[in-house]
Amino acid sequence: MGNIVAIVGRPNVGKSTLFNRLTGQRHAIVDEMSGVTRDRLYGKAHWNGIDFSVIDTGGYAINSEDIFEEAIREQVMIAIEEADILLFVVDVTTGVTDYDEMVAEVIRRSRKKAIVVVNKVDTNDREPESAYFYSLGLGDLFSISSINGSGTGDLLDALVGMLPEKTTISLEEEELQLPRIAIVGRPNAGKSSLVNALTGEDRNIVTPVSGTTRDSIYTRFNKFGHDFLLVDTAGIRKKTKVHENLEFYSVMRAVRAIENSDVCILMIDAVRGFEGQDQKIFGLIERNRKGIVVVVNKWDLVEKDNNTTKAFEADIREKTAPYVDYPIIFTSALTKQRLFKALEEAVRVNENRTRRISTSQLNEFMLPLIASIPPPATKGKYIKIKFVTQLPSNPPSIAFFCNLPQYVKEPYKRFLENKIRAKWDLTGVPINIFMRKK
């Protein structure tokens, strides 16, 4: 992953705000409530010609009221192990606390390079108070305000000077070219469990509590000949069930992840079935013209007979009609049953999104078909389609050139789409059909 910098510290000292400042993006959710960040969150930063990765972590705490405390602490320890340099963030307004001293001890034991970042030094009056943090025994301090950016330039100068000598080729450019596969669905459908099972590590925190994942978390998957970004997202609830501002932002991040993805894996809870909220998420994916794979998780918990799978699959396709050409995989993230099959289908759908059909093939197949079954006449006017070609876009867009494009109705467009799907493998990909004036 190149040079890695981990941001650590106790809860609510401004780690996520600093993460957003360094990466130049608002990827980490920031809220006054402590314990907002739970999983490790990765981003990219660039300073003085040097690229490096930044990891945001949850607040390190012991004997707190947060039921995720132990899992968060494990995530922090993993981030410390991964990192080349640690940014230890403390809060000037509270002074040195017991938690700060615990984190400092963890850093000393890790023997990693560390910089103490005294945050919330928003005015010159607070500058002298930052000197108290020399008592942590971790060397020089940098006083900053991550909310307005003051002092971050000096911090970054020192940081890049401490990084190991590595290539300055942009890490972000490489990952921008990778396909993005977003895992979406209702809360507690098993999205984080799927990511952990595929990557073979406890990358994201998994609990039975709905809403554990809050940020959209990007994980690079580079195994078995595949290379893409897996995006774990927060569960998408009905608007009426979103009460906290924090959860609202989490849902918005999940929606944004769909918009920025190439393929979406829609996770369904087999125990609950394909419900109304699943249909709405499916519709959101379709409206955004993304590739889709439906994964029915927790299939090991369902009592089955010879017809259960077919009946479940038929129910899903009936509720998403007329769009029914997409793969449905029945899995269990817990037992890792058919997980790699789901992954292979997502890769195949992504390949279908970029499929190119030559103009000669389209005309050779479609024009005789259209001649035998032409569009219905409208107001006594006959529609003649003369030419077909694929437009340079993703997902596939097919343009039909005719004399009266305004009179071609949706049912005939669906007829043309179905014939194209029957001829070429475009499973899991919405097709755009356009009528153009010849």
N, C-alpha and C positions, 0 to 999 in steps of 0.2 A: 504493500500500500504506500510505499515511500516514507517520507518523514511524517511522524505521527506526534501530535500534541494533544494531551488529555487535560481537560479542565475539571478540577476536583475541588471539593470543599464541603462544608456542612450545608444543610438546607437553607434556601432563601437568602443567599449572599450575592446573587446576580450572575450565576454561572451561565444560564441560558441567554441572558442579555449580552454577555461578553461573547458567547458563541455566535449569536446573530451579528454582532459587530465585526468579529473577525472574518466570518464567511461572507458578509455583505448580503445575507439573505435572512428572511424571517422564518427559518425552518423550525426553530425551537419555540414552543409555546411559552410565553412569559406571563406570569400571573402573581399577584401578591400572596396567594395561598402557597404555603410551603409544600414540597413533595410533588410538584407538578411533573417534573421530568423523572421518568422511571427507568426507561431503557437507555442503553448507549445510543447516542444520535451522532451520525457522522456528517461532516461537511468539508468543504475545500476552502483554503485560504491562499492568498498570493501577496507577497510583500518583497520589494526590492529584487524582483526577478526570481524569487524562490517560491515554489509551490509546496504546500504541506497539508496534511489532513488534520482536522480538528475533531476531537470526540467530546461531546457534552455528556455529563454523567448526572445521575441523581444525587441528592444530598446524602452524605455519609453521616449516619446517626446510629446510636445504640440506645435501646430502651425508650424509643419514642412511641407515639400512639399510632403510627403508620403501620398498617398490616402488611405493607410491602417492604418493610424496613430490611429484613434479611436478604430478600431478593435484590433490592437496590444496592445493598452493601456488596453483594457478590459481583454485580455488574461494575461497580466502581473498581473493585480489585482486578477484574479482568481488563478494564481500560488502563489501569496503571501498568499491568504487565505488558500490554501491547505498545505503550507509548515510549517515544524517545525522550520527550521532555514533558514535565508536569507543570501546569499553571495552577497554583494553589490559591484559590480566591477566598478572601476574608472580607469582613464588613467593618469599615471604620466606625460606623455608628454604634456598634455594640462592643467593640474592643475584643480582646482575646477571650475566647470561651473554652470550656472543657472540650467541646466537640472539635474546635480548632486544634487544640493540643493533641487530641486523638489522631486527627488527620495528619498532623505534622509527624507524629510517631510512625504512622503507616508509611509515609513518604521516606523517612529516614531508613526504615527497614528495607524498602524497595531498592535503595541505592541508585535511584534515578535522578537525573538532573531536574532541578525544580526552581521555579520562580514564584516568589510570594507576590500576589497581586492584591493590593489593598483597594477594594472597590468602594464606590459611593463617596469618593472625595470630590464632591461637586463644587466646593468653594475653597478658597485659600485658607480659611479659618480651620478647616479640617486637616490640612496638610501636616501640622505638628503631631496630631493624634495618631497618624499612621506609624510613627516611630515605635509605638508600643509593641508592634508585631515583630520587632527584632528579637523579642524574647523567645520566639519559636525556634530560633537557632538554625534558620535555613538560608541565611545569606541576605543579599541585597533585596530591597523592596521596590516596587513600582506602584505609585499612587495613581489611580485612574478613576474615571467615571464612565462605566460602560454604557450608561444611558445616553450621554451626550458625546462620548468619544474622547474626552480630554485625557491626555497621557497615554493613549493606546499606541501612538506613533513610536514613542520611546520604548514602550514595551515590545513592540514588534521588531524594532531594530535589534534589541538585545536577544530576542527569541531566535530570529533567523541566524544571528551570529553564533548561537549555540548548537544549531542543527548540524547533524553529520553531513559531510560532503556527499551530496547525491545529485542525480540528474535534475536539471531545471526544466525539463520538458513538462508541459502542463499535464497534471494528472487529470484535471477536469475535462480537457479536450478528449482524452482517451475514453472516459466513461460516458461523455455526451453521445458518442457514436454507438453505445451499447443499447440493445433493445431493453425496454422497461416493462416488466411484468408486475402489475399491481394486484395484490390479494385483497379483495374487498368483500363486504358482507355485513350482516347484522352483528351486534356485539356478542361475544362468546361463541362464535361459530367455529373457532379453531384456527384462525388466521395465523397467529403467532406460533402456535404449535406446528403448523405446516412449515413455516420458515425455519424453525429450529430443527425439525426432522430432516429437511432437505439439506441444510448447511452442516448438520452433524454437530452443532454446538448450541448452547443456550444463549442464542443471540438476543432474543427478546424475552421479557418476563411473561410467564404464563401462570395464571391463577383462575379459579372458577368464577371470580368476580367480573361481571360485565364492565367494560370500559377500562380495562387495565392498560391497554395501549392507547396513548393520547396523540403522540406525534406520528407522522408518516415516516417510517424508518427504511432507509435504503441499504441493501446488502448486496454486495457483488457476488454472484454465483459463477464460479469458474471451475467446473468439474465435468467429467464424463464427456468432454468435447463440446460443452456448452459454455457460453460466456454472455451473461446479461445481468441486469440489476433487478433484484427482487424487492418489491416495495410492500412492506407490511403497513396496514392502515388501521385507524380507529374504526370501531363498529359504527355503522350508519343507522341511527334510530329515526323514528318518526319525529317530525318537528314538535309535535305536542308533547313528546317525552323528553325533549332536551330542555332542561331547566337551568343548569349552570352555564355561565358565560364560557367557562373553561371547556365544557363538553361541546358547546356550540363551535368553538374554534377547532376542536379535534375533528368534528364532523366536516367542517369546511376544509380542513387539510386532506381528509379522505377524498372529498369531492375533487379537490385540486389534483390529487394523485391520479384519479381517474382521467382527468383532462390531460395530464402530462404523460400518460402511459401509452404503450403500443398495444398491449394485450392485458385484459383483466381476467383474473381467476375469481369467479364469484363463488364464495364458500356458502354452502347450504347446510344447516343443521338437520341431519336425517331424522332426528327424533321429533323435531317440530314440523318438518315438511317445508314445502315451497309456499310461503305465506305472502301476504300482500306487500310487506316491506321488501321481500326478495324481488318481487315483480317490479317494484319501483326502482330498485338499484339496477336491475336488468335493463329497464327502460332508460335509465341515466347513462349506462354504458352504451346502449344502442344509439341514443341521440348524439353522443359524442363520437360515434362512428369508430369505436375501438373493437379490436378483436376480443372474443369472449370464449372462455372455457368454464362450464359449470362443474364444480366439484362438490359432490354430496359427501360431507364429512360425518364421522361418527357412525358409519354404516355397520360397524361391529356391534352397536347397541340396539339394532333393529331386529325384531323377529322376522324371519324371512321364509318364504316358500319359493316354488319354481317361478311364480309370476310376479313376485314383489318388485324386482328390479325393473321389469318392463312396465308395470303399472306406475311406479314412481316416475320413470322417465317420460311416459306418456302424459302424466299429469303436468309435468314441467313444460313440455312442448305445447300442450294445449293452452296453458296460461300465457305463453309468450308468442302465440301465433299472431300474425302470419310468419314471423321470423323463427324458423325452427331448425335451420341448418347450422348447428354448433355441437361440439362434443360434450357429453355428460359422462363424468367419471365418478365412480363410487369408491370412496377411500376411507381410511382411518388414520389420522395423524398419530394417534396413540400407538397403534400396532404397525404403522408405516406401510399399510396395505395399499398397493397400487399408487403410491405417491409419485414414483418415477414416471408412471404412465401419464399422470396429470401434467407433469413437467414436459414430457415429450409432446403432448397435445398442445400445450401453450407455445412451444417452439414451432410446431407445425403451423399453428394459426398465424404466428408472426411471419412465417415464410409466405403464407397465403396472402397476407396483407401487401406484400411487395411483389406479388406475382404479376408478370407482364404477359399479356396475350397479344400476339402480333395482329396487325390490322387485317392482313390477308386471311388468317385463320378465322377471325371474327366474321368477316364478310362472307367467307366460304360457307360457314355454318349457319349464320343468322339470316342472311337475305333469302335463301330458299324457304326457310321456316316461316319468315314473315310473309313471303308471297303466298304460301299455302294457308296461313292463318293471319290475315291482315288486321290492323286496328279497325274497330267498328266505325262506320261512317257517322258523322255528327252533323246535324242540320243539313243533310243532303250532300255534305262535302266528304270526299274520300281522301284518306291520308296515305301518302306514299313515302315509305322509308327507303332512301337510296344508298346510304353509306353508314358504316359502323366503325368506331375506333375507340381505343382506350386512352383516356387522358392521363398525363403524367402526375399522378397523385396517389396518396395512401389514405384510406383503403382504396381498392380498385373503383374507378369511376368510368362508366361506359357511356359514350355519347352516340346517339342515333340522330342522323341528319335527315330531315323530312320537310315536306312542303307546308304542313300545318301543325307545328309542335304544340300549340296551345290546346288542340283538341284531343291529344292523347291522354287518356284517363289513368288513374292509379292502378286499377285492376290489370290493364294491359301491360303496364310497366312491371308489375309483379310477375306476370306471365313471362315476360322477357328475362327478368332476373332469374326465375326458376329454371328456364332453359339454359341459361349461362351456367348456373350452378350444376345442372345435370351433366354438362359437358366438361367443365373444368373444376378442379378441386379448389373451392373457395370456402370450405367449411370454417365456421367461426368468424367470418368476416362480413360485416355489412357492405353491400354493394350500392353505389350511387348510380342511378339511371337518369340520364339527362336527355331531353329532346331539344335539338338545335335546329334552327332554320337553315335549310340548304340553299 
